[in-house]
Amino acid sequence: MKRILVVDDDPDILHIISEILSEAGYAVDTIQDGQGAIERLKVEFYDLVITDLNMPEVGGMEVLKFIV
């Protein structure tokens, strides 16, 4: 099963995206902040990361730079 990490500071967006992807058969983890996403990515592998770009403190661009 493909694993997806969804990162967004809006819990409603996290819930909607997570539900859609889970129903489509993906294993989905959610994180509400960029720093938490970076910490998770240090120890877990994901096939796809979906991130909000505009988050307080550590934004989505920093998360993407960490991945690359």
Secondary structure, 3 states (H helix, E strand, C coil): CCEEEEECCCHHHHHHHHHHHHHCCCEEEEECCHHHHHHHHHHCCCCEEEECCCCCCCCHHHHHHHHC
